[in-house]
Amino acid sequence: MAHIPDGILSAPVLIGGTALALGGLALGLRALDDRTIPKTAILAAGFFAGSLLAIPVGPSSVHLLFGGLMGLMLGMAVFPALVVALLLQALLFGMGGLTTLGVNTLNMALPGVALAMLVGPILRATGSASLRALLAALAGALAVFGTGGMVALSLFLSSSDYVPVASVLLATYLPLALVEAFVTAATVGFLVRVRPDALLPVLP
């Protein structure tokens, strides 16, 4: 599960992850304006609702992340969107934690932003619907694996005792990656037809 609870991670991991998340948050907030705030709020609400629906997979569970889609649509504004959503989930439902808010934000936001920077310009420029769908699907799937890898790394850097747990968690991300690949490709294809400007990222 992408929400790491309190009391799991070591102090250096918490401090380092929070510092990096604060940097992303500062860049994301700098980019927001009256035009981009509504889009950011809608996607934050979508993440909040979608990630509450956890599906049991083996000894763990998975939930929608929308990392690739949010990265393509928001750019760095993924950071403030996720900070708000994750904070509310921690306070209202006990998902994740307050001390791990920075690490959880970084783990879920950074892969989507990085993939959006790599494939976003090509996706928006191409006139090929099939290439666009492929790139969107890749962004959706690889963002899931990126988050899974960062969660596993956070656990490993905190204690080598978590290696077996991290390995199991990584395996549970495979079915989620397939679902997110489809969701991201379908959503991007729809937006290109009805609202192509929605795919312009929020840049600082």
C-alpha positions in Angstrom: 0.0 0.0 0.0 1.4 3.4 -0.9 0.3 5.0 2.4 3.1 4.4 4.9 1.9 4.8 8.5 3.6 6.6 11.4 6.2 4.7 13.3 7.6 2.7 10.4 10.3 4.9 8.8 13.6 6.0 10.3 14.3 9.7 11.1 16.7 10.3 8.3 14.2 8.9 5.7 11.4 11.1 7.2 13.6 14.2 7.2 15.0 13.7 3.7 11.6 12.8 2.2 9.9 15.7 3.9 12.6 18.2 2.7 12.2 17.0 -0.9 8.4 17.1 -0.7 8.6 20.7 0.6 10.7 21.6 -2.4 8.1 20.1 -4.7 5.3 21.8 -2.8 7.0 25.2 -3.1 7.3 24.8 -6.8 3.8 23.6 -7.2 2.3 26.4 -5.1 4.2 28.9 -7.1 2.6 27.7 -10.3 -1.0 27.8 -9.1 -3.3 30.7 -10.2 -7.1 31.3 -10.6 -7.0 29.3 -13.9 -5.2 26.2 -12.6 -6.6 25.9 -9.0 -9.9 24.4 -10.1 -8.2 21.6 -12.2 -5.9 20.9 -9.3 -8.7 20.7 -6.8 -10.7 18.3 -9.0 -7.8 15.9 -9.4 -7.0 16.1 -5.7 -10.6 15.2 -5.0 -10.4 12.3 -7.5 -7.3 11.0 -5.9 -8.9 11.3 -2.4 -11.9 9.3 -3.4 -10.2 6.8 -5.6 -7.5 5.9 -3.2 -10.0 5.2 -0.4 -11.2 2.1 -2.3 -8.5 -0.5 -1.4 -8.7 -3.9 -3.1 -7.1 -6.9 -1.2 -4.3 -8.5 -3.3 -2.6 -11.4 -1.4 -1.3 -10.3 2.0 -1.6 -6.6 1.0 -4.0 -4.3 -0.8 -3.8 -1.8 -3.6 -5.7 1.3 -4.5 -5.8 3.7 -7.4 -3.0 6.3 -7.5 -3.6 8.3 -10.7 0.1 9.3 -10.6 0.6 9.3 -14.3 -2.6 11.1 -15.1 -2.1 13.7 -12.5 1.5 14.3 -13.6 0.4 14.8 -17.2 -2.4 17.3 -16.2 -0.8 19.1 -13.3 3.0 18.9 -13.5 4.5 20.2 -10.3 1.0 21.0 -8.9 0.7 17.3 -8.1 2.6 18.1 -4.9 0.0 20.6 -3.4 -2.8 18.4 -4.6 -1.5 15.3 -2.9 -0.5 17.1 0.3 -4.1 18.3 0.8 -5.6 14.9 -0.1 -3.1 12.8 2.0 -3.5 15.2 5.0 -7.2 14.8 5.0 -7.0 11.0 4.6 -4.6 10.8 7.6 -6.8 13.0 9.8 -10.2 11.6 8.8 -9.5 8.0 8.1 -6.1 7.2 9.6 -4.6 6.4 6.2 -0.9 7.0 6.2 0.3 9.3 8.9 1.3 12.8 9.8 5.0 12.2 10.3 5.1 10.3 7.0 3.1 12.9 5.0 6.2 14.3 3.3 7.5 10.9 2.3 4.1 9.6 1.1 3.6 12.8 -0.9 7.1 12.4 -2.5 6.6 8.7 -3.3 3.3 9.3 -5.0 4.0 12.6 -6.8 7.6 12.4 -8.1 7.2 9.4 -10.5 4.2 11.0 -12.2 5.9 14.3 -12.5 9.1 12.7 -13.9 7.2 10.6 -16.5 5.1 13.6 -17.5 8.3 15.5 -18.2 9.6 12.6 -20.3 6.5 11.7 -22.4 4.2 14.8 -22.0 5.8 16.9 -24.7 5.6 14.0 -27.2 2.1 13.1 -26.2 0.8 16.6 -26.6 2.6 17.1 -30.0 1.7 13.9 -31.8 -1.2 13.6 -34.1 -1.3 9.8 -33.8 -4.0 8.5 -31.5 -2.3 5.1 -31.1 1.0 6.7 -30.1 -0.8 9.0 -27.7 -2.6 6.1 -26.1 0.6 4.1 -25.8 2.4 7.0 -24.1 -0.4 7.7 -21.7 -0.6 4.0 -20.8 3.1 3.9 -20.2 2.9 7.0 -18.0 0.1 5.5 -16.0 1.7 2.1 -15.5 5.3 3.3 -14.9 4.1 5.8 -12.4 2.6 3.0 -10.4 5.9 1.0 -10.5 7.8 4.2 -9.6 5.7 4.7 -6.5 6.0 1.1 -5.6 9.8 1.3 -6.0 10.0 4.4 -3.9 7.8 2.9 -1.1 10.1 -0.2 -1.1 13.2 2.0 -1.0 11.8 4.1 1.9 11.2 0.9 3.8 14.6 -0.6 2.9 16.5 2.6 3.9 14.7 2.6 7.2 15.5 -1.1 8.1 16.7 -4.1 6.2 14.1 -6.1 8.2 11.5 -4.6 5.8 13.0 -6.2 2.7 10.5 -9.2 2.6 7.6 -6.8 3.1 8.8 -4.5 0.4 9.2 -7.4 -2.0 5.6 -8.5 -1.4 4.3 -4.9 -1.8 6.1 -4.5 -5.2 4.4 -7.6 -6.5 1.0 -6.2 -5.6 1.5 -3.2 -7.9 1.4 -5.3 -11.1 -2.4 -5.5 -11.4 -2.7 -1.9 -10.4 -0.3 -0.8 -13.1 -2.5 -2.5 -15.8 -5.6 -0.8 -14.5 -3.9 2.6 -14.3 -2.5 2.2 -17.8 -6.0 1.7 -19.2 -7.5 4.5 -17.1 -4.8 7.0 -18.1 -5.0 6.1 -21.8 -8.8 6.3 -21.9 -8.9 9.6 -20.0 -6.2 11.2 -22.1 -7.9 10.1 -25.3 -11.2 11.6 -24.1 -9.6 14.9 -23.0 -7.8 15.3 -26.4 -11.2 15.2 -28.1 -13.2 17.4 -25.8 -10.7 19.6 -23.8 -7.1 19.3 -25.0 -6.0 22.3 -22.9 -6.7 20.2 -19.8 -3.5 18.3 -20.7 -1.3 21.4 -20.4 0.6 20.9 -17.1 0.8 23.6 -14.4 4.3 24.9 -14.6 6.1 27.0 -12.1 
